[in-house]
Structures are given as structure tokens and as C-alpha cells.
């Protein structure tokens, strides 16, 4: 089963669906740029593309999470003062056990997702305890304004976010420092595959993306009647190094050893993580899930 070619082909082609959505989102952003439409919060091109992509696929992802069952159960374990990294449009909001949490900080730098997030917070009757923090987890001074400092948090929740943060090892260490003694880090993340073939496919997304990035710059120039140099300048300010998968998933990297980053973040008193099994060999997004106690 592990070396089933049909299974592997289906798994390796599956991300193309989200890439197709991202290409559609990119064309929408090009149209907005040509017609001088403003984006919410003056977002970068990368964030605007991800906003449209995520809002298109988030309902489907939420249904898949419910069907699998692992993530909703993990979210219900959050308690006390909670920091959620990258809540996006709020798929996890309704899954909190309101009887266990006293405060939730949603650390979401993409302001284009805030409107949908606010709607879901309201629908879940969490308006009194949920605060959206419009910055990245690495912005220590901004977090301090909300009282998010060392040993001030009971639970850190991270769901498919550490693949996209700029400095994952430093971010995980910072998350450890935010936790009170006895606090827990709840994680649901995809990681680098241990399977040789799948790892090659994961890494192959980078050179392929570089090629497609150049193609799309020329497309942008043609549609907007810009010179290739100006189109390159427009996209360069977003620090694009591979456009396809990172654009489709908010700077996601398929091949990060996130499990190791979590385990090495600090002196955990208990680590209870589920790692990929041999049955996950064909997956490009094998996952880890569970919690670590400080």
C-alpha cells in the first residue's frame, strides 16, 4: 500500500487544486490592481492572494477537520488565557470550550481575514473574551501591549501555522517562553515527510515555483500593460521567492521539521505528540498533533 503508484499520484497532484485557486486569486488581485481598487488594510500582493484563496477553501477545510476529528478535540483542551496563532477566518473559534477559557487572543497579521473572523467570534458568543491581535507572533512589542509577555499564557494553540512563519525555530522558542509553568502548547501541524520520494516532491515545489513565478510576472505585465521590469518591481516588494505554494497557502513550506522544532523549544515536562506513520508515506502533508506541557 505504501508504494501504491495510484495512491501516490493522487496525493502528489492534490495540492494542484489549491494552487489553481491561488492562480484565480492572483488574477483577481491583478484586476484590482489595474482598476486601482484598494485592499483591506493595504495588504501586500502575497497577503491579498492568500486572503482570496483562504476564504475560498476554508469551509472545505473545516469540514475535513470535523470529519477527521483530531483537531476539534485538541481545540477543546484549550484553557485559561489562550493565544491562537494564525486563526485566519476563524475555523477553530466555535470549537473552544467556553467553560474552560477566560481569554483568547487571535494573533492574525492578515487583516483581510479579520471581517470573517469577527463574524465567527460573534456567532460563537465569544465577543467578550476574544481579541484579534493584528500582528505576527514575532512582534514582541505589539504583543506586550495586550499583556502577552513571558509566562503570561496558559495555552498556545497552533493549527497549520508554523509552516508559514518567517523564523519557525525562534517562533516556537518564543511560544514556549510565553507559557506559564504547567502551560500547554497544542499543535496540529504538517511536517517534512520521512518518505524519500515524498520528500523529493515536497522540495521540488521550490524550483517549479521559481519557474512559474517568472511566467506570472510576464502575465501580470501583459494584462496590466506594465513593462516586465515594473511587474517585477510590483511583485518583488512581497519578497517572493517561490510563488506557487507559498502564495496558495500564506507562505507555507511543505518540508519543515516542525516536530523537532517543537520538541527542542524548551524543557518540556511532558510531550504527547502523534507523529506520521508508515501509512502517511505518500502524503505531501503528513501531520503531527498533540500537546506539550511546560
N, C-alpha and C positions, 0 to 999 in steps of 0.2 A: 504493500500500500504506500509505503514511504517513497518508493521510486516510480510510482504510477505517473506516466507521462501526461495523461489526460488531466489528472488532478493538478499537476504542476503547471501545465499550460493555462488552465483556468485560473489558478491562483496568481500566476505572473501577469496575466492580462487584466485582472480585475482592477488594479489601480488606474488603468486607462480610462475607466468610466469617470472617475473623479477628475482626471486630467482633462477629459473632454468638457466637463462642466466648467473647469477653470478657463479653458480656451474661450468658451462662450462668455464667461465673466470678463475676460480680458477685452473682448470685442465691445462689451457694454461700456467698460471703462474708457476705451478708445473713443467711442461715440460721445460719452460725457465730456471727454477732454476736448474734442473737436467742437462741440456745441457750447463749451465754456460753462458747463454745469458744475456747481460746487458739490463737493462731497462732505459728508458729516465730519466735522472736526478737522477739515483739511487733511485728510488721510493721504498717505503715500500711495503710489500705484500698487505696490505689493499688498498693502492693507485693504485697498478698495477691491482688488480682485478676490482676496480671501473673504471679504465680507459677503460678496455676492455668492461665492462658491459655498461658503458655510451655510448661509441662510437657505440655499437650495437643497443641501443634503442633510441638514441637522435632524429633521423629523425622521428620515430613514435610519440614521444612525441611532437615534433614541429608541426606535422600535427594535433594532438589532440588539441593543444593550439590554432591553427588557426581556427579549427572547432568551438571551444568554443567561441573564440573571445575576451574574457575579457583581457587576458594578452597582446596581441598585442596593444590593445587600451591603456592600462596602460603605456606600454613602450614608446609610442608616446608622453606621457605627460612629459617625462624627459626633462630637460632644463638646460642650463648653464654648469657648471662643474659637471660631473656625476661620482659617484662611484657605480659600479655594483659589488655586492658580488657574488662570485662563478659563473662567466659566463660560466664555463665549456668549451664546444666546440663551444660556440657562437650562440646558438639558437636565442638570442634576438638581435644580432648585426644588422641584416637587418631591424629591426622594429623601430630603432631610427629615429626620425625626424631630419635630419642633419641640417635643418634650425634653430632648437631650441638649439642644443647643441654646446658648444665650446670646450669641452674636456671630454673624457671618460677614466676612469681608471677601468680596469677589474681586480679585486682582485681575482686571481686564484692560490691557492697553489699547485694544482696538475699539475706539469709541463708536464705530459704525455698527457694532453689535449691541450697544447699550440699550437702545429702544426695545428690542425684543427681550433682552434680559430683564428690563424693568417690568414688562408685561407679565413675564413668568413669575417674577417675585410677587407681584400683586395677586396673580391667580392663586398662588400658594399661601397667601396671607402671611407673608414674611416681611412686609414693608417695615415693620417696627424694628426688626433685628438685622436686616440685610443692607449692607452698604457697598456700593460699587466704588472701587478704587481705580481711577483711570491712569494707571502706570504699570510698568513691569515690576516683577518681584525684585529685580536688581536695584531699583531706585530706593535706596535706603532712606535718604532724607524725606522723600514724599511719604513713604510708609510710616515714618515716625510721627508725621502729622496726625495719623489716625490711631496712634498708640501701638502700632505694630513694631515692637522692638524685641531685643533679645529676651528670651524666656517669658514671653507675654501671651503665648498662644497654646491652646490645649490640643488642637487638631489642625494639621495641614493636609489638605486634600488635593491631589494632583491626578487628573484624568486625561491621558493622551496630550500632555503639555510639555513634558521635559524633552521631547523630540525636537522642539522648536525654539527653546530659549537660547539666547546667544552664547552663554557660557554654562553649560549644564553642570559641570562638576562644582563650580563656585556657587551656582544656584542651589544645589542640593545641600551643600555645606551651610549656606545661609538659612535654608529651611530648617535644618537641624538646630541652628542657634536660636531661631525664633521660638522653638518649642520649650515649654516648661518641663522641668524634670517629671517624668511619667507621661508626658505628652506623646501623641502618636502621629505618625506620618502615614496616611492612607494613600496607596499608589495603585494606579491602573494604567500601565504604560506599555507601549510596544518597544521591542528591543532588537538588537542585532541578532540575526539568525546564527545558530551553531551549525547549520547545514551548509556545506561547502558551495553547492550550486545556488542555493537561495541567497547566500551572502554575496556571491558574484553579481546576481541580478540586482540586489539592493544597491551595491556600489556602482553598478552600471548606469544608474539613473543620473549620475553626475555628468559624465561626458555626453550622454544623449541630451541632457538638458542644456548643456552649453551650445550644442548644435542648434537645437530648437529655439534657444534664446536669440541667436543671431538671425534665424529665419523670421521670428516675430518682430524683431526690430525693423527689418525691411518691410514687413507687413504694416506696421504702425506708420512708417514713413510714407508708404503708398496711400494708405487710407486717409491720413491727415494732411497729405501733401507737404510733409516736412522733408528736409534733407535727411539722409541716413545719419549724419553727424548729430543733428538736432534730436532725432528719435533716440539715438544712443544716449545723449545727454539727459533726456527726459527719464529714461529707464535707469540710468546709472546712479541717480541720486538715491535709489532704493537699495543700493548695494547688491544688485542681482548677480549672483554667481552661478546659480542654476535655476532656471525659471519654471520648469515644468512642475516637479513635485513640490518644491517649497512654495510656489505660488498657489498651487492647488490646496495646500494644507497649512498655510501660515508659517512657512519656513521650516516645515517638518523635515527631519533627516531620518531615513529608514534604518541606518546602521549604527546607531549609538548604543554602547554597552550600558544602558541606564541602570540595570540591576546592580552592576558593580559600583556605579556612582552612588547609588542609594546605600549600599552596604558599607561603603568606605566613608560616608559623610561624617560619622562621629562614633562615639562609644555607645552603641545601642544596647539597652538591657535585654531586648528581645527582638528577634527578626522572624517574622512569619510571612514569607513570600512564596507564592507559587510561581515556578519557572516553566518555560516551554518544555514540552515533552517531545519524544520522537515522532508523535503524530502531528506535530506542528512543523515538521521539516520542510514542507512545501510552501509554507506561508511566508509572505514578504513582511507581515506584521505580527510575528509571534509575540505574545504578551506575557508580562509579569503582573501579579496582583497580590494584594495583601496589605499588611501594615508592619511598621517598625516602631518600637517603643523606646523612648529616650530614657 
